[in-house]
Amino acid sequence: MEIDEIFNKYEGALKSKGISCVDEPYRTVIAIYSVQGILDNGGFEYLFESKFNDEMPIEVFQKSYENIGTDKMAKLLAKAYGKRDNLQELESLNEDMFKLSDEVWQKLDDFIENVSKGD
């Protein structure tokens, strides 16, 4: 299943009930695709300032990063969340996050491929 098919399948549920109604492994795919896109566009401060941050608990993102095998990113997100009120520290953590971004996207692609084999 491709990423757009996953979003289309759960679009109505996401709008009405949020990410918690989406079953694994699709919750992981949607969470990573969404959060990593936000991070790549504006870093941690962009994520923590967004309405999106209020709609998905940070633990969903952390678990999703772990699910695809990017534990470093899960730990970095937790660290950034703890420092979310300190812009200077977030900027420093952004550097580490941007270095991990390509790995996250590759691991997500691999995860989706493995999920698709089971469909």
C-alpha positions in Angstrom: 0.0 0.0 0.0 1.3 3.4 -0.9 1.4 6.4 1.5 -1.5 8.2 -0.3 -3.6 5.0 -0.1 -3.0 4.8 3.6 -4.0 8.5 4.1 -7.1 8.0 1.9 -8.1 4.9 3.8 -8.1 6.7 7.2 -8.9 10.3 6.1 -12.4 10.4 7.6 -11.4 8.7 10.8 -8.4 11.0 11.2 -10.6 14.1 10.9 -13.3 12.9 13.2 -11.5 10.9 15.9 -7.7 11.6 15.5 -4.7 9.3 15.2 -5.8 7.1 18.1 -8.5 5.4 15.9 -5.9 4.3 13.4 -4.6 0.7 13.8 -1.0 -0.2 13.7 1.1 -0.3 11.5 -0.8 2.4 9.7 -0.7 4.7 12.8 3.1 4.6 12.6 3.2 5.4 8.9 0.8 8.4 9.3 2.5 9.7 12.4 6.1 9.6 10.9 5.1 11.0 7.5 3.3 13.9 9.2 5.7 14.7 11.9 8.9 14.3 9.9 7.5 16.6 7.2 6.8 19.3 9.8 10.3 18.9 11.3 12.0 19.0 7.9 10.2 22.2 7.1 10.7 24.1 10.3 12.4 22.1 13.0 11.3 21.3 16.5 10.1 24.8 17.2 7.7 24.6 14.2 6.3 21.3 15.5 5.8 22.6 19.1 4.2 25.8 17.9 1.7 24.0 15.6 -1.9 23.0 16.3 -0.8 19.6 15.0 1.2 19.2 18.2 -2.0 19.5 20.3 -3.7 16.8 18.2 -1.2 14.0 18.6 0.5 13.1 21.9 4.3 13.2 21.6 4.4 9.6 22.8 2.7 8.6 19.5 5.6 10.1 17.6 8.2 8.6 19.8 6.7 5.1 19.6 6.4 5.5 15.8 10.0 6.4 15.4 10.9 3.3 17.5 8.6 1.2 15.4 10.5 2.0 12.2 13.9 1.5 13.9 15.0 5.1 14.4 15.5 5.1 18.1 18.0 8.0 17.9 15.2 10.1 16.5 12.7 9.0 19.2 15.2 10.0 21.9 16.0 13.3 20.2 12.3 14.1 20.0 11.9 13.4 23.7 14.9 15.6 24.5 13.5 18.4 22.3 10.1 18.1 23.9 11.7 18.6 27.3 13.4 21.8 26.1 10.5 23.1 24.0 10.5 26.4 25.7 14.2 27.1 25.0 14.6 28.2 21.4 18.4 28.2 21.5 18.6 24.6 22.7 16.0 23.6 20.1 18.1 25.1 17.3 21.0 23.0 18.4 18.9 19.9 18.5 17.6 20.7 15.0 21.1 20.2 13.6 21.0 16.6 14.9 17.5 16.1 13.7 18.3 17.2 10.1 21.3 14.8 10.1 18.9 12.0 10.9 16.2 13.0 8.4 17.4 10.9 5.4 17.6 7.8 7.6 14.1 8.4 8.9 12.6 8.6 5.4 14.5 5.5 4.3 13.4 3.5 7.3 9.8 4.7 6.7 10.0 3.5 3.1 11.3 0.2 4.3 8.6 0.0 6.9 5.9 0.7 4.3 7.3 -1.9 2.0 7.2 -4.5 4.7 3.6 -3.5 5.7 2.6 -3.7 2.0 3.8 -7.3 1.8 1.4 -8.2 4.5 -1.7 -6.6 2.8 
